[in-house]
Amino acid sequence: MSDSPFMRSVERRRPGSSMRAYVTRTLPHNSVIVVSNRGPHEPRPEGGFARGAGGVVTALLTLAEVMGADWVACARTEAERALVKEQGPTGMAPLISSQTQLHYVTPTPEQYDMYYSVISNPVLWFIQHYLWDLAHQPLINGRIHRAWRDGYVQVNKQVAQKVVDVGRQLPERPLVMVHDYQLYLVPQLVREQLPGAIIQHFIHIPWPTPQYWKVLPKEMRDAILRGLLGCDIVGFQSSLDVRNFLLTCEENSGLQVDIKERAVLLDGRIVYARHYPISIEVASTTRLAFSHGVMVEERKLRDWRPKYLIARVDRTDPSKNIVRGFLAYEKLLSHHPELRGEVQFWAFLQPSRQDVSVYRNYLRRVRQVALRINNQYGAKGWMPIRLEFGENVRKAMAALRNFDVLLVNPVYDGLNLVVKEGALVNRSEGVIVLSENAGAHEELQPHVLSINPFDIEATGQALYEGIVMGVAERRRRHEGARDVVRANDIARWITRQVQDIRDLVATPGLRAG
């Protein structure tokens, strides 16, 4: 899933009591455990908590609040380990307007580093976003095998054991909701010790084809599938991810799969695969869009805004495809010299994972390409690319409120929340240029200009079409995209999962479509 600068403001809202009542009414006999790598908030050295980083945590804050869930997470930092040492592994942590019972798992720093920094990132992340240059990488060597065995497997076992311990203390049948690629082994490990639990795993990033999974050694990819097939339901962002998962089960493991029913048959059990595209909280995002801080940033923007503003808001992750976006913009300037001085590409970027050399090198490449284009095409009083780095949600919101064209061209993306935020808050009837490999494309396709993210010529042409598009067509596309986001908000993401848990698992005899 793409990190979103605005979903981080969701804590300002209070989830409606109607949603909580709906969950209680729909699943009246279940106690819920949310399981993720990160906790909901991180302890401050001076005391208290700060919001946990990342788009996944932000969505889970709402999920845990609405579900009334306990939360199991890893103690990842020195501050979290110190908190566990001082107060014990279990304590209360804030959500949005309530609290959760937070249960820390405490792997050693070495175990956590192998699990997270060697296997989860980059190996699994790179596989699931098709990022490997397979002629040269990865090198599955002894370091990778050791990190899998002594890091990824061990931390997953520790997390699963904590879930089992918590589940055995809960008053009702446990509903275990595991999240993302760091914890693929947890469902089966929990199933072995809590056979009566309902288990769902939601995967926030793309699920690649069966062939691409063969980058991993067989014992690793088989373990991942076995782990996930401990679930009752495996959730994904898009229908393509569901199909790829089912094909992976069939082609890589020889399992019996029903594509029509979107299910896998294993040891007499049915495991369902479903897609639930994640979204934003419409009310809180809209409030932020009209906040005083955003208005201040908009006034600053007006001081330098060109006639035509192309914008992007992203992390500097190689999967975001920033460099190709700049090269496509260069094609626009080359083919349409009349736009020079009239248009500017504002890239507001957040440096990402700078402890990983691939990410550092990519950020350096982003800077180099922007500088070259500015030197080649720039003129007195006009810079083609305005490149800024930081994490200022108000400035990012000002960009999304004012773009004429928004470029979102990831190589592959689980969903991408920035495009949904832009569709919701833009007030310039801006046009969205969207990669067909972003999960959000499935929902927004009729309302955007679709591009192949590898085709810089076609992307440059789409940028031009967005700039010159007529008012009526701009308005039609803008209103269509905005209506999709308003209808499919974060509440719908949660309620669709709850409905399927009820219909497929919790209530015998019912089957969801």
C-alpha positions as CSV (number, residue, x, y, z in Angstrom):
1,M,0.0,0.0,0.0
2,S,1.2,3.6,-0.7
3,D,2.0,5.8,2.3
4,S,-0.4,8.7,2.4
5,P,0.5,12.1,3.9
6,F,-3.1,12.8,4.8
7,M,-4.3,9.5,6.2
8,R,-1.9,10.4,9.0
9,S,-4.5,13.0,10.1
10,V,-7.2,10.4,10.6
11,E,-6.7,10.5,14.3
12,R,-8.5,13.9,14.4
13,R,-11.9,12.2,13.6
14,R,-14.0,10.1,15.9
15,P,-15.2,6.9,14.1
16,G,-19.0,6.9,14.0
17,S,-20.7,5.0,16.7
18,S,-22.9,3.5,13.9
19,M,-19.9,1.7,12.5
20,R,-19.0,0.2,15.9
21,A,-22.6,-0.8,16.4
22,Y,-22.7,-2.4,13.0
23,V,-19.6,-4.5,13.8
24,T,-21.0,-5.5,17.1
25,R,-24.3,-6.5,15.5
26,T,-22.7,-8.3,12.6
27,L,-20.1,-10.2,14.6
28,P,-21.6,-10.4,18.1
29,H,-19.6,-13.4,19.4
30,N,-16.0,-12.5,18.5
31,S,-13.1,-10.8,20.3
32,V,-10.8,-9.2,17.8
33,I,-7.0,-9.1,17.6
34,V,-5.2,-6.8,15.1
35,V,-1.7,-8.0,14.3
36,S,0.9,-5.9,12.5
37,N,4.6,-5.2,12.5
38,R,4.2,-1.7,13.9
39,G,2.1,-0.7,16.8
40,P,-0.5,2.0,16.7
41,H,1.7,4.6,18.3
42,E,5.4,4.8,19.3
43,P,6.6,5.8,22.7
44,R,8.3,9.2,23.1
45,P,11.5,9.3,25.2
46,E,10.0,12.0,27.4
47,G,6.8,9.9,27.9
48,G,3.5,9.5,26.1
49,F,3.1,8.3,22.5
50,A,3.6,9.7,19.0
51,R,1.7,8.5,16.0
52,G,3.2,5.5,14.3
53,A,4.4,6.1,10.8
54,G,3.0,4.5,7.6
55,G,-0.2,4.3,5.7
56,V,-0.9,0.8,7.0
57,V,-0.9,1.9,10.7
58,T,-3.1,4.8,9.9
59,A,-5.8,2.6,8.4
60,L,-5.4,0.1,11.2
61,L,-6.1,2.8,13.8
62,T,-9.6,3.1,12.4
63,L,-10.0,-0.7,12.1
64,A,-8.9,-1.4,15.7
65,E,-11.1,1.4,17.1
66,V,-14.2,0.2,15.2
67,M,-13.6,-3.4,16.0
68,G,-12.7,-2.8,19.7
69,A,-9.6,-4.9,19.1
70,D,-6.5,-5.8,21.1
71,W,-3.3,-5.2,19.1
72,V,-0.2,-7.3,18.8
73,A,3.0,-5.7,17.3
74,C,6.8,-5.9,17.4
75,A,8.9,-3.8,19.7
76,R,11.0,-2.4,16.9
77,T,12.9,0.5,18.4
78,E,15.1,1.1,21.5
79,A,12.3,3.3,22.9
80,E,9.8,0.4,22.5
81,R,12.2,-2.1,24.0
82,A,12.8,0.3,26.9
83,L,9.1,0.6,27.5
84,V,8.7,-3.2,27.6
85,K,11.5,-3.5,30.0
86,E,10.1,-0.8,32.3
87,Q,6.3,-1.6,32.1
88,G,6.1,-5.1,30.7
89,P,5.0,-6.4,27.3
90,T,1.3,-5.4,27.7
91,G,-0.2,-2.0,28.3
92,M,-2.7,0.6,27.0
93,A,-1.9,2.6,23.9
94,P,-4.0,5.4,22.2
95,L,-6.0,4.8,19.1
96,I,-8.1,7.7,17.7
97,S,-10.6,8.5,20.5
98,S,-10.2,5.3,22.6
99,Q,-7.4,3.0,23.6
100,T,-6.3,-0.5,22.8
101,Q,-4.6,-3.2,24.8
102,L,-1.2,-3.3,23.1
103,H,0.8,-6.5,23.4
104,Y,4.5,-6.2,22.4
105,V,6.5,-9.1,20.9
106,T,10.2,-8.6,21.7
107,P,12.6,-10.1,19.2
108,T,16.3,-9.3,19.7
109,P,17.6,-6.4,17.7
110,E,19.5,-8.9,15.5
111,Q,16.4,-11.0,14.9
112,Y,14.4,-8.0,14.0
113,D,17.0,-6.6,11.6
114,M,17.2,-9.9,9.7
115,Y,13.4,-10.2,9.6
116,Y,12.7,-6.7,8.5
117,S,15.8,-5.2,6.9
118,V,17.1,-8.3,5.1
119,I,14.0,-10.4,4.2
120,S,10.9,-8.1,4.4
121,N,12.7,-5.1,3.0
122,P,14.0,-5.5,0.4
123,V,13.5,-9.1,-0.6
124,L,9.7,-9.5,-0.3
125,W,9.0,-5.9,-1.1
126,F,11.1,-6.1,-4.3
127,I,9.5,-9.3,-5.4
128,Q,6.0,-8.1,-4.8
129,H,6.7,-4.9,-6.7
130,Y,8.6,-6.6,-9.6
131,L,11.7,-4.5,-8.8
132,W,14.5,-7.0,-9.2
133,D,16.9,-6.7,-12.2
134,L,16.8,-10.5,-12.5
135,A,19.9,-10.7,-14.7
136,H,21.9,-9.5,-11.7
137,Q,19.8,-9.7,-8.5
138,P,18.9,-11.0,-6.1
139,L,21.8,-13.1,-4.9
140,I,20.1,-15.7,-2.6
141,N,23.2,-16.5,-0.6
142,G,23.9,-17.7,2.9
143,R,23.1,-14.4,4.4
144,I,19.6,-14.5,3.0
145,H,19.0,-18.1,4.1
146,R,20.2,-17.3,7.6
147,A,18.0,-14.2,7.8
148,W,15.0,-16.2,6.7
149,R,15.7,-19.0,9.2
150,D,16.9,-17.0,12.2
151,G,15.0,-13.7,11.5
152,Y,11.8,-13.9,9.5
153,V,10.7,-17.4,10.7
154,Q,11.7,-16.7,14.3
155,V,9.9,-13.3,14.5
156,N,6.8,-14.8,12.9
157,K,6.8,-17.6,15.5
158,Q,7.1,-15.1,18.3
159,V,4.2,-13.0,16.9
160,A,2.1,-16.0,16.5
161,Q,2.7,-17.2,20.0
162,K,1.8,-13.8,21.4
163,V,-1.5,-13.9,19.4
164,V,-2.2,-17.4,20.8
165,D,-1.6,-16.3,24.4
166,V,-3.8,-13.2,23.9
167,G,-6.5,-15.2,22.1
168,R,-6.7,-17.8,24.9
169,Q,-7.5,-15.0,27.4
170,L,-10.3,-13.3,25.4
171,P,-13.9,-13.9,26.4
172,E,-15.2,-14.7,22.9
173,R,-14.1,-16.7,19.8
174,P,-10.9,-14.9,18.5
175,L,-11.1,-13.1,15.2
176,V,-7.4,-12.6,14.2
177,M,-6.8,-9.9,11.6
178,V,-3.1,-10.1,10.4
179,H,-1.7,-7.4,8.2
180,D,1.0,-7.3,5.5
181,Y,4.0,-9.0,4.1
182,Q,6.1,-9.1,7.2
183,L,3.8,-11.7,8.9
184,Y,3.0,-14.2,6.2
185,L,3.7,-17.2,8.4
186,V,1.5,-16.1,11.4
187,P,-1.9,-17.5,10.3
188,Q,-0.9,-21.2,10.0
189,L,1.1,-21.0,13.2
190,V,-1.9,-19.5,15.0
191,R,-4.3,-22.1,13.4
192,E,-2.2,-25.0,14.8
193,Q,-2.7,-23.8,18.4
194,L,-6.1,-22.0,18.1
195,P,-8.1,-24.2,15.7
196,G,-11.3,-22.4,16.5
197,A,-10.1,-18.9,15.7
198,I,-11.3,-17.0,12.6
199,I,-8.2,-15.8,10.8
200,Q,-7.9,-13.2,8.1
201,H,-4.7,-11.8,6.5
202,F,-4.8,-8.6,4.6
203,I,-2.0,-7.9,2.1
204,H,-1.5,-4.2,1.4
205,I,1.0,-4.6,-1.5
206,P,0.7,-6.3,-4.9
207,W,0.7,-10.0,-5.3
208,P,2.8,-10.9,-8.3
209,T,2.5,-13.8,-10.8
210,P,3.4,-17.4,-9.9
211,Q,6.5,-17.1,-12.1
212,Y,7.9,-14.1,-10.3
213,W,7.5,-15.8,-6.9
214,K,10.1,-18.3,-8.2
215,V,12.7,-15.7,-7.4
216,L,12.4,-17.1,-3.9
217,P,13.8,-20.6,-3.1
218,K,11.0,-23.2,-3.0
219,E,11.2,-23.7,0.8
220,M,10.6,-20.0,1.4
221,R,7.8,-19.5,-1.1
222,D,6.1,-22.7,0.0
223,A,6.3,-21.6,3.6
224,I,4.6,-18.2,2.7
225,L,1.7,-20.0,1.0
226,R,1.3,-22.5,3.8
227,G,1.3,-19.6,6.3
228,L,-1.4,-17.7,4.4
229,L,-3.5,-20.8,3.8
230,G,-3.9,-21.0,7.6
231,C,-6.5,-18.2,7.1
232,D,-10.2,-18.4,6.5
233,I,-10.0,-15.3,4.2
234,V,-6.9,-13.7,2.5
235,G,-7.6,-10.1,1.6
236,F,-6.0,-8.1,-1.2
237,Q,-6.2,-4.7,-2.8
238,S,-7.4,-5.7,-6.3
239,S,-9.1,-8.5,-8.2
240,L,-5.8,-9.0,-10.1
241,D,-4.0,-9.7,-6.8
242,V,-6.7,-12.3,-6.0
243,R,-6.3,-14.0,-9.3
244,N,-2.5,-14.0,-9.1
245,F,-2.7,-15.5,-5.6
246,L,-5.1,-18.3,-6.7
247,L,-2.8,-19.0,-9.7
248,T,0.2,-19.1,-7.4
249,C,-1.5,-21.7,-5.2
250,E,-2.4,-23.8,-8.2
251,E,0.8,-23.5,-10.3
252,N,3.5,-23.3,-7.6
253,S,2.0,-25.7,-5.1
254,G,-0.4,-27.9,-7.1
255,L,-3.4,-27.0,-4.9
256,Q,-7.0,-27.3,-5.9
257,V,-8.3,-23.8,-6.8
258,D,-11.8,-22.6,-7.8
259,I,-11.3,-19.4,-9.8
260,K,-15.0,-18.6,-10.0
261,E,-15.5,-19.0,-6.2
262,R,-12.2,-17.4,-5.5
263,A,-11.2,-20.2,-3.1
264,V,-8.5,-22.7,-2.4
265,L,-9.3,-26.2,-1.0
266,L,-6.7,-27.4,1.5
267,D,-6.9,-30.4,3.9
268,G,-10.7,-30.3,3.8
269,R,-10.8,-26.5,4.5
270,I,-11.9,-23.7,2.2
271,V,-9.7,-20.6,2.1
272,Y,-11.3,-17.7,0.4
273,A,-9.5,-14.9,-1.5
274,R,-11.2,-11.5,-1.7
275,H,-10.3,-8.0,-2.6
276,Y,-11.0,-4.9,-0.5
277,P,-9.4,-1.8,-1.9
278,I,-8.4,0.4,1.0
279,S,-9.4,4.0,1.0
280,I,-9.3,7.3,3.0
281,E,-11.5,8.7,5.7
282,V,-13.4,11.3,3.7
283,A,-14.6,13.6,6.5
284,S,-11.2,14.0,8.1
285,T,-9.4,14.5,4.8
286,T,-11.9,17.1,3.8
287,R,-11.5,19.0,7.1
288,L,-7.7,19.0,6.6
289,A,-8.1,20.3,3.1
290,F,-10.0,23.4,4.5
291,S,-7.8,23.9,7.5
292,H,-6.0,27.1,8.3
293,G,-2.5,25.5,7.8
294,V,-3.4,24.4,4.2
295,M,-4.8,27.8,3.4
296,V,-1.5,29.4,4.5
297,E,0.4,27.0,2.2
298,E,-2.0,27.8,-0.7
299,R,-1.2,31.5,-0.3
300,K,2.5,30.7,-0.6
301,L,1.8,28.5,-3.7
302,R,0.0,31.4,-5.4
303,D,3.2,33.5,-5.2
304,W,4.9,31.2,-7.6
305,R,2.2,29.1,-9.3
306,P,2.6,28.8,-13.1
307,K,-0.3,28.8,-15.5
308,Y,-0.3,25.0,-15.6
309,L,0.7,23.0,-12.5
310,I,1.7,19.3,-12.8
311,A,2.1,17.8,-9.3
312,R,3.2,14.6,-7.6
313,V,3.4,13.7,-3.9
314,D,5.4,10.5,-3.2
315,R,8.0,8.7,-1.2
316,T,11.3,8.2,-3.0
317,D,10.8,4.5,-3.3
318,P,12.0,3.0,-6.6
319,S,8.5,1.5,-7.1
320,K,7.1,5.0,-7.4
321,N,8.8,5.5,-10.7
322,I,9.8,9.2,-10.2
323,V,12.6,9.2,-12.7
324,R,10.5,8.0,-15.6
325,G,7.9,10.7,-14.6
326,F,10.6,13.4,-15.0
327,L,11.7,11.9,-18.3
328,A,8.1,11.9,-19.6
329,Y,7.8,15.6,-18.6
330,E,11.0,16.2,-20.5
331,K,9.3,14.7,-23.6
332,L,6.4,17.2,-23.0
333,L,8.8,20.1,-23.0
334,S,10.6,18.8,-26.1
335,H,7.5,18.1,-28.2
336,H,5.6,21.2,-27.0
337,P,8.0,24.1,-26.7
338,E,5.1,26.5,-26.5
339,L,4.5,25.3,-22.9
340,R,8.0,26.3,-21.7
341,G,7.6,29.0,-19.1
342,E,3.9,28.2,-18.8
343,V,4.1,24.9,-16.9
344,Q,6.0,23.6,-13.9
345,F,6.3,20.1,-12.4
346,W,6.1,20.3,-8.6
347,A,7.5,17.1,-7.1
348,F,7.0,17.1,-3.3
349,L,8.9,14.0,-2.1
350,Q,9.6,12.3,1.2
351,P,12.9,10.4,1.4
352,S,12.3,6.8,2.1
353,R,14.4,4.0,3.6
354,Q,17.7,5.8,3.3
355,D,19.4,3.1,5.3
356,V,19.1,0.8,2.2
357,S,21.6,1.5,-0.5
358,V,19.2,0.9,-3.4
359,Y,17.0,3.7,-2.0
360,R,19.9,6.1,-1.5
361,N,21.0,5.5,-5.1
362,Y,17.5,6.1,-6.4
363,L,17.2,9.4,-4.5
364,R,20.5,10.5,-6.0
365,R,19.2,9.6,-9.5
366,V,16.0,11.6,-8.9
367,R,18.1,14.7,-8.0
368,Q,20.4,14.2,-11.0
369,V,17.6,13.9,-13.5
370,A,15.7,16.9,-12.2
371,L,18.9,19.0,-12.2
372,R,19.8,18.0,-15.8
373,I,16.3,18.9,-17.0
374,N,16.3,22.2,-15.2
375,N,19.7,23.1,-16.7
376,Q,18.7,22.0,-20.2
377,Y,15.3,23.6,-20.4
378,G,15.2,26.3,-17.7
379,A,15.3,30.0,-18.4
380,K,15.5,33.2,-16.4
381,G,12.6,33.3,-14.1
382,W,11.4,29.7,-14.9
383,M,12.5,26.4,-13.5
384,P,10.9,23.3,-15.2
385,I,10.9,21.1,-12.1
386,R,10.3,22.4,-8.6
387,L,11.8,19.6,-6.5
388,E,11.2,19.7,-2.8
389,F,11.8,17.2,0.0
390,G,10.0,17.0,3.3
391,E,7.0,15.6,5.2
392,N,4.6,18.6,5.5
393,V,1.0,17.4,5.1
394,R,-0.3,20.9,4.7
395,K,2.0,21.7,1.8
396,A,1.2,18.3,0.2
397,M,-2.5,19.0,0.6
398,A,-2.1,22.4,-1.0
399,A,-0.4,20.6,-4.0
400,L,-3.3,18.2,-4.3
401,R,-5.9,21.0,-4.0
402,N,-4.4,23.0,-6.9
403,F,-2.9,20.6,-9.5
404,D,-4.0,20.9,-13.1
405,V,-2.5,17.4,-13.7
406,L,-1.6,14.9,-11.0
407,L,1.0,12.3,-12.1
408,V,0.8,8.9,-10.2
409,N,2.9,6.5,-12.3
410,P,4.2,3.7,-10.0
411,V,5.8,0.7,-11.5
412,Y,3.5,-1.4,-9.3
413,D,1.5,-0.3,-6.3
414,G,-0.8,-2.1,-3.9
415,L,-3.4,0.6,-4.1
416,N,-2.1,4.3,-3.9
417,L,-3.9,6.6,-1.5
418,V,-2.5,9.8,-2.9
419,V,-4.5,9.5,-6.0
420,K,-7.7,9.1,-4.0
421,E,-6.9,12.1,-1.9
422,G,-6.2,14.1,-5.0
423,A,-9.5,13.0,-6.5
424,L,-11.3,14.0,-3.4
425,V,-9.8,17.4,-2.5
426,N,-8.7,19.0,-5.8
427,R,-10.6,22.2,-6.6
428,S,-9.1,23.0,-10.0
429,E,-10.9,20.1,-11.8
430,G,-7.5,18.6,-12.2
431,V,-6.8,15.6,-14.5
432,I,-5.2,12.5,-13.0
433,V,-2.6,10.6,-15.0
434,L,-2.6,7.1,-13.4
435,S,-0.5,4.0,-13.9
436,E,-2.4,1.0,-15.0
437,N,-0.3,-1.0,-12.5
438,A,-1.6,1.0,-9.4
439,G,-4.3,-0.9,-7.5
440,A,-6.4,2.2,-7.5
441,H,-6.7,2.0,-11.3
442,E,-9.3,-0.7,-11.0
443,E,-11.7,1.7,-9.3
444,L,-10.8,4.9,-11.1
445,Q,-10.1,3.8,-14.6
446,P,-13.1,5.5,-16.3
447,H,-12.1,8.8,-14.7
448,V,-8.4,9.1,-15.3
449,L,-5.9,9.1,-18.2
450,S,-4.4,5.6,-18.0
451,I,-0.7,5.0,-18.8
452,N,1.8,2.3,-19.1
453,P,4.3,3.4,-16.4
454,F,7.3,2.2,-18.5
455,D,6.3,4.2,-21.6
456,I,7.7,7.7,-21.2
457,E,6.5,8.9,-24.6
458,A,2.9,7.9,-23.9
459,T,3.2,9.4,-20.3
460,G,4.4,12.7,-21.8
461,Q,1.5,12.7,-24.2
462,A,-0.9,12.0,-21.3
463,L,0.5,15.0,-19.4
464,Y,-0.1,17.2,-22.5
465,E,-3.6,15.8,-22.9
466,G,-4.3,16.6,-19.2
467,I,-3.1,20.2,-19.7
468,V,-5.1,21.0,-22.9
469,M,-8.3,19.0,-22.0
470,G,-11.5,20.9,-22.3
471,V,-13.4,22.2,-19.3
472,A,-16.4,19.9,-19.7
473,E,-14.3,16.7,-20.0
474,R,-12.1,17.8,-17.0
475,R,-15.2,18.3,-14.9
476,R,-16.7,15.0,-15.9
477,R,-13.6,13.1,-15.0
478,H,-13.0,15.0,-11.8
479,E,-16.5,14.5,-10.5
480,G,-16.5,10.9,-11.4
481,A,-13.3,10.2,-9.6
482,R,-14.4,12.2,-6.5
483,D,-17.7,10.3,-6.4
484,V,-15.9,6.9,-6.4
485,V,-13.7,8.0,-3.5
486,R,-16.7,9.3,-1.5
487,A,-18.7,6.1,-2.0
488,N,-15.8,3.7,-1.3
489,D,-14.3,5.3,1.8
490,I,-12.5,3.7,4.8
491,A,-15.8,2.7,6.4
492,R,-16.7,0.6,3.3
493,W,-13.3,-1.1,3.4
494,I,-14.0,-2.2,6.9
495,T,-17.7,-3.2,6.5
496,R,-17.0,-5.3,3.4
497,Q,-14.4,-7.3,5.4
498,V,-16.9,-7.7,8.3
499,Q,-19.6,-8.8,5.9
500,D,-17.4,-11.5,4.3
501,I,-16.2,-12.7,7.7
502,R,-19.9,-13.1,8.8
503,D,-21.1,-14.7,5.5
504,L,-18.1,-17.0,4.7
505,V,-16.9,-18.0,8.1
506,A,-18.8,-16.9,11.2
507,T,-22.4,-17.9,10.1
508,P,-22.8,-21.5,8.8
509,G,-24.7,-21.9,5.6
510,L,-24.2,-18.4,4.2
511,R,-21.9,-17.7,1.3
512,A,-21.0,-14.2,0.1
513,G,-20.8,-13.4,-3.6
